[in-house]
Amino acid sequence: MRNEVRKDVLTVIYTIIFLFVSIVIVLPYMVQFSTYMHERAHYKALISYGLYAEIDIGFLTTIPDFFNPSTEKLGVTRFSLEQYKTLDKYQRAAVNTAGIVSDMVVLSFLGLYLALTNIYFFYKVKFAKDYDFVWILAVNWILIMWLIALMQITIANVTHEAGDISMLVKYLTVP
């Protein structure tokens, strides 16, 4: 009886440690990666039109910045607004939507990976009769958390007053 209780207690402790590490350490860096990809897409679009731009991302402050709701904490592309205003409306649209398109690419690959992982999971259970799938569940947990966070960030980027679409509309008037 004592060994069974000890095993159950250890399982609970390992689960708590896994959840803590995945939420407090792994998820912020995964979101930081997708933020970098988003900002890199803006950067590439700006550079392609001959504008000076730089990406400002703090990898050392990722964890505290992740839990701070400020929109500029995880990463931002810095560029000259005056140079941006010299672009025509199609170029501005390409610059502003580049980040959202990048988010959709990451979401698509994430969804594809989850689908393939779950097909493998189904195969292990149905055909191989292998019920040891702790690692598959752990990877699914982390990826689903990332998927939810990335969807929320993308929705905020599209709908928030400081998001890419709002900034595009704000500066859409071209002389």
N, C-alpha and C positions, 0 to 999 in steps of 0.2 A: 504493500500500500504506500509506503513512504517513497519508494522510487517512482511510482506513478505520479504522486503529488509533485515531487521534485521535477520530473519531466514536464509536467503541465505548467509549473511556475516558470521554468526556463523558456518554454515556448512563448508564454505571455511576455516575458522580459525581452526575448529576441524580437518579437513582433513590435513591441513598443519602441525598441531601439531602431528597428528598420523604418517604422513610420516616422519617427523623429528625424532620422538622417535623411530620408527621402523628401520630407516636406521642408526641413530647415536648411539643408545643404544642397541636395541634388536638384530639386525643382528650381531654386533661384538661378543656378548656373544653366539649366536647360532653357529657362525663359531668357536669360542673358544671351545665350547662343542665338535664339530666334530674333531677339532684339538686334543683335549685331547683323544678322542676315537682312533684316528689314532696313536698317540704316545703311548697310552696304549697297542695297539696291538704290536708295536715294542718291548715295554718293556716286555710284557709277553713272546714273542718269545725269547728274549735275556735271560731272567731269566730261561726259560725252558731248555736252553742249558748250564746253570750254569755260565753265565756271569753276572758281576755286571753292573747294569744300573739304571738310575734315570731319571724321567721326570721333565723337567724344564719348567713350565708354570706360567706366571705371571697373575693371575686373577685380580689384582688391576690395572694393566696397560693395560687391554684388549682394551679399547676404543682408546687410542692414538696409541697403537701398531697396531691395525687393519688398521688404515689409513696410516701406515708407510710400504712401500713396502718391507722391509727387510724380508728375508725368515725365519730367526730364531727368530723373535720377538714374534710370537703367541705361539710357543712351540717347544721344541726339546727334543729328547731322548739322554741323554749323556751316553756314554759307552766307554770302552777301545778298541781302534782300534787294539792293539796288541792281545787282547783276541779274538776279532772278526776275525782276520786273522787266528786263530787256527781252526776255524770252516771249515767243508768241504763245497763244493759248494752248496749242497742241503740245508744245514742248513743256509748258507748265503742267499740263495734265499728265504727261509721261513721267515727269519728276515726282509729282505727288502720288500717283497711283503705283509707282514702282515698288514702294514698300508694302502696299497692300497685296500686290501680285506676289511678292516674295513670301508674305505670310500665307497666302493661299497655296503656294508650292510646298512650303513646310507642312501645312495642314494636310495636303494631299499625300505626301510621302509618309507622314505619321499615320494617317488612316490606312494607307496601303500596308504599312508594316504591321499595324494592329490586326488587319484582316488576315494577312498571311500567318501571323503568330497564332491567331485563333483557329485557323484551319489546321495548323500543326498540332495545336492543343486538342482539337477534335480527333485528329488521327491517332494521337497518343492514347486517348481514352477509349475510342471506339474500336480501333483495330489492333493496336499494340497492347491494349489492356494494361498500360503503364499509368499508374495513378500518382506517380511522384512528379508533381508539376509545380512545386513551390517557386522555382525560378521563373517559370512562365507567368505565374500569378504576380510575382514581384515586378517583372518587367512590364506587364500589362498595367499594374497599379501606377507605376511611375509615368508611363506613356499616356495613360488616360488623364492623369493629373495635368500633364503638360498640354495635352489636347484641350482640356477645359480652360486652362489658363490662357493658352494662345487664342482660343476662340473669344474669350472675354476681352483680351487685349485688342484683337482685331476689330471687334464690335465697337469698343471704345474709340479706336483710331478712326473708324468710319463715322461715328455719331457724335463724338465729343467736340466741343467748340474749338479745341486746340489740335484736333486731329487733321489728318492729311486732306480729307475731302473738304472740311470747313475752310482750311487754309487755301485750298484751290479755288473755292467759290469766292472767298474774300478777295483774292488777287486776280480773279478771272478777267476783269475788265482790262482789255489791252487797247492802248491808244492807237 
